[in-house]
Amino acid sequence: MKIAIQTILFNAEKNMPDKMLLAWLEQADKNADYVFITEGATRAVNHYWDGDTSFATVDGRSTDNTVKIIEEFIKDKPKIFFKKADGFWDGKTQMLNYWMNHPSKPQDIEYIWQIDGDEFYLDEDFEKIKNLLQNEKPSQVDFFANHFWGDFNHCIDEESDGHWANAIPWSRIFKVNSESSWITHEPPRMNFSDYQKVIDKYQTLKIGLKLYHYSYVTEDQVLFKSNFYKNPEKIKLYKQWFENKSLLIFDCKVNKFYKNHPLLIQEII
C-alpha cells in the first residue's frame, strides 16, 4: 500500500510558527511513500474558498524563504515532488491537481493524504491510521481536529462539533485511482469511481485519532487568514481572547490543552 502526502504552501515560513515548515517536511518525509508539494499564491476571485493571496505577492511566488527551505530539504530525496509557482494559481484546487495530472506522478499510489502545512498527527497515530487503511480499505477518512487558538496550550476540540472549528468533517485521506482528481480543496473533495466507504470523524475519534491543527497560534497566522478570507472578525476575536480567555470563538469554547503534542511540535515550542 503506497501513500502520498500532499500539501500546498505559500509564505509558509512567514505565516506559520517558527520552524514549523521544517517540522512538517520531516513529518511528511518520515510517514509517506511519496510527497507532493505545490508552492505559490492564488488569485481565485470567482471561487472564494479557493482563495486570493494576490495581496501578499506581486508575482505569485512566496516572498519569504519557503522555496529555499523546501529545496534544501528535498536534496537527495527523490520521493518528494516539488513545484514552485510560475505565476498565480487559479485557486488551491488547481494547485492540488497539478500533481494529480502530472505525467511523473507514480502510478502505484493507493491513498492521497492531504496534510496542510500547519497540520500534524501524533507519531503513534500515523501507524494506527496506516493499519486502518490496510485493514478497512476505506475510500475516505475523516477526523475531528484539535484546533489550536492563541498559543500551543489552548485548543478548540470536539466539543465544538457542529460549529466553526469542527463544523464539517476534516476529510483528509482519499483512496485514488488513475481517474481521481480534486473537486475542491475547501472542503476537501475528490472524485473516485469505485465503491464509497467512509470512516467518519466519530469513528476515528472513538479509536482516539485526531488531527492537530496549528492554524491560529500566532498573530501573523490570524492576520493572514483574516486577509485571505476577507474576515476582519478573526483578528479582532484573537486580540479580544487574550483579554478574556472565556470568550467564545465563533460559538466555540477554547479549552486548556493538557495532553502531549506530536514530537516534532514539542521540539519547536
Protein Blocks (a to p, Z undefined) as FASTA:
>chain_A
ZZddddddehklmmpcehklmmmmmmmmmmpmbdcddedddddfklmknopaklmocnop
afblmlmmmmmmmgoilkbccdddfbdcebjklmmmmmmmpmklcfkbfbdcdddfkbcc
dfklmmmmmmmmmmnopabdcddddddehiambccdfklgoiaklmpccdfbdcddfkbc
cfbfbdcddddfbdcddddfklmmmnopacdddfblbmklmmmmmmmnopaklmmmmmmm
mmomkbceehiacdddfbdcdfklmmmZZ
